[in-house]
């Protein structure tokens, strides 16, 4: 499949035209309108400094149905003991900057560029991007951020400075979304960590069907 170059016009090609790695298009911008259109079509940006903006729609797609959440006994004990105080939307900028700066095994640099940080802060101020924070002794120990549209939550990134801090934030998020009857959390691509919490891979076709229902 060809990779499409986006025009200035606010459009995307069908996500089903992405190549075998999920790459769909290049170019465009990170305006609020373009980002919201992308997420509503099952597309997200992922690129590094020095690269043009790349837009992806992978197949298969990793999703977590809130009711399928798996919490280990040890993690449940961490939550029960109140080791972390978990909040929502109290430190979005701090969370996204920590996600960008945290070192990750097998990864050099970050895909959360300065341009991305600015764009998602704008989405947060507009009410679309949200953060969950885990605090320990008054200090930020971990957290995550993502985008909420309709009854779908698109998880973007998480970080932990203390063991289980990001898991505590994630479990709290999922349990809240379950209460609010969200259909799914988009985890984008598979990791062992997210699979252990109950996330499963589905086809892009199935994901797009689920997304359409969640946005109605």
C-alpha positions in Angstrom: 0.0 0.0 0.0 1.2 3.5 -0.7 1.8 6.0 2.2 -0.3 9.1 1.6 0.9 12.6 1.9 -1.7 14.7 3.6 -2.8 18.0 1.9 -3.6 21.1 3.9 -7.2 20.2 3.7 -8.5 18.5 6.8 -8.9 14.9 5.5 -7.4 11.4 6.0 -7.4 8.4 3.7 -9.3 5.4 5.0 -7.4 3.6 7.8 -7.9 0.3 5.9 -5.4 1.6 3.3 -2.5 1.6 5.8 0.5 -0.5 5.0 1.3 -3.8 6.7 3.0 -2.1 9.6 0.1 0.3 10.1 1.6 3.4 8.6 -1.1 5.3 6.7 0.0 8.9 6.0 2.7 11.5 6.4 2.5 15.3 6.9 -0.3 17.5 8.1 -0.2 19.2 11.5 -1.2 18.6 15.1 -4.1 21.0 15.2 -6.9 20.2 17.6 -9.2 19.6 14.6 -6.9 17.2 12.8 -6.1 15.2 15.9 -9.7 14.8 16.8 -10.6 13.7 13.3 -7.7 11.2 13.3 -8.8 9.6 16.6 -12.4 9.5 15.5 -11.2 7.5 12.4 -8.9 5.1 14.4 -5.7 6.9 13.4 -3.0 8.3 15.7 0.3 10.2 15.3 3.6 8.5 16.2 7.0 9.9 15.1 10.3 11.2 16.5 12.2 14.5 16.4 13.6 15.2 12.9 10.9 13.1 11.2 7.7 14.4 9.5 4.5 13.7 11.3 3.5 10.0 10.7 0.0 8.7 11.1 -0.8 5.1 12.0 -3.7 2.6 12.1 -2.2 -0.8 13.0 -3.8 -4.2 12.4 -4.2 -5.9 14.7 -5.1 -3.4 17.4 -4.8 -3.9 21.2 -7.9 -2.9 23.2 -9.1 -3.4 26.7 -12.8 -3.8 27.5 -13.1 -2.3 31.0 -15.1 -5.3 32.3 -12.2 -7.6 31.2 -9.6 -5.9 33.5 -7.4 -8.3 35.3 -5.8 -7.2 38.6 -3.3 -9.5 40.3 -3.6 -10.2 44.0 -0.4 -8.3 44.7 -1.5 -5.2 42.8 -4.9 -5.4 44.5 -3.1 -5.3 47.9 -1.1 -2.3 46.8 -4.4 -0.5 45.9 -6.1 -1.6 49.2 -3.2 -0.4 51.3 -3.4 3.1 49.8 0.3 3.2 49.0 -0.6 5.7 46.2 -3.1 8.5 46.1 -4.6 8.5 42.7 -6.1 11.7 41.1 -7.3 12.7 37.7 -6.5 15.8 35.7 -4.6 17.5 38.4 -1.1 17.5 36.8 -1.5 16.9 33.0 1.5 18.8 31.9 3.7 17.1 34.5 2.5 13.7 33.5 3.1 14.1 29.7 6.5 15.6 30.3 7.5 12.6 32.5 6.1 10.2 29.9 8.4 12.0 27.4 11.5 11.9 29.6 11.3 8.4 31.1 13.8 6.0 29.7 12.4 2.8 28.2 14.1 -0.5 27.6 15.1 -0.9 23.9 14.1 2.6 23.0 16.4 5.5 22.2 14.9 9.0 22.6 11.2 9.6 22.7 8.3 9.8 20.3 6.6 12.4 22.5 8.2 15.4 20.9 7.9 19.0 22.1 5.4 19.6 19.3 3.4 16.6 20.6 3.5 17.9 24.2 2.2 21.3 23.1 -0.6 19.8 21.0 -1.9 17.5 23.8 -1.7 20.2 26.3 -4.0 22.2 24.0 -6.3 19.1 23.8 -6.3 18.9 27.6 -7.3 22.5 27.9 -10.1 21.9 25.4 -11.4 19.0 27.6 -10.4 16.0 25.4 -7.0 14.9 26.8 -6.9 13.6 30.4 -4.3 12.4 32.9 -4.3 10.1 35.8 -1.7 10.6 38.5 -0.3 8.4 41.3 1.2 10.3 44.2 3.3 9.0 47.0 4.2 11.3 50.0 3.1 14.3 48.0 5.3 13.5 45.0 4.3 12.3 41.5 5.2 8.6 41.4 3.6 7.7 38.1 0.7 8.3 35.7 -0.7 8.2 32.3 -2.6 10.3 29.7 -4.9 9.8 26.8 -7.9 11.1 24.8 -11.6 10.6 25.5 -14.1 10.7 22.7 -17.6 9.5 23.0 -17.4 6.2 25.0 -13.9 5.4 23.8 -10.6 6.2 25.6 -7.4 6.3 23.7 -4.4 5.5 25.9 -1.3 7.3 24.8 1.5 6.8 27.3 2.3 6.0 30.9 5.3 6.3 33.2 6.4 5.1 36.7 9.1 6.4 39.0 7.9 3.9 41.7 7.0 0.3 41.3 3.3 -0.2 40.5 2.6 3.5 40.3 1.5 3.5 36.7 -0.5 0.3 37.2 -2.3 1.9 40.1 -3.2 4.8 37.8 -4.3 2.5 35.0 -6.5 0.3 37.2 -8.2 3.4 38.7 -8.8 4.7 35.2 -10.2 1.5 33.9 -12.5 1.0 36.9 -13.8 4.6 36.5 -14.4 4.1 32.8 -16.3 0.9 33.5 -18.6 2.8 35.9 -19.1 5.4 33.1 -20.0 2.6 30.6 -17.1 3.2 28.3 -16.9 0.6 25.5 -13.1 0.2 25.4 -9.6 1.6 26.0 -7.5 1.7 22.9 -4.0 0.5 23.8 -2.8 0.8 20.2 -0.1 -1.9 20.0 0.5 -5.0 22.1 2.8 -5.2 25.1 3.1 -8.0 27.7 2.3 -5.4 30.4 -1.0 -4.5 29.0 -1.9 -8.0 28.0 -1.3 -9.0 31.7 -4.0 -6.5 32.6 -6.6 -8.0 30.2 -6.0 -6.2 26.9 -6.5 -8.3 23.8 -5.7 -7.9 20.1 -8.5 -7.5 17.6 -8.5 -6.9 13.9 -8.6 -3.3 12.6 -11.9 -4.0 11.0 -13.4 -5.0 14.3 -11.8 -2.1 16.1 -13.3 0.4 13.6 -16.7 -1.2 14.1 -16.4 -0.8 17.9 -15.2 2.8 17.5 -18.1 3.7 15.4 -20.5 2.5 18.0 -18.6 4.2 20.8 -18.8 7.5 19.1 -22.5 7.4 18.4 
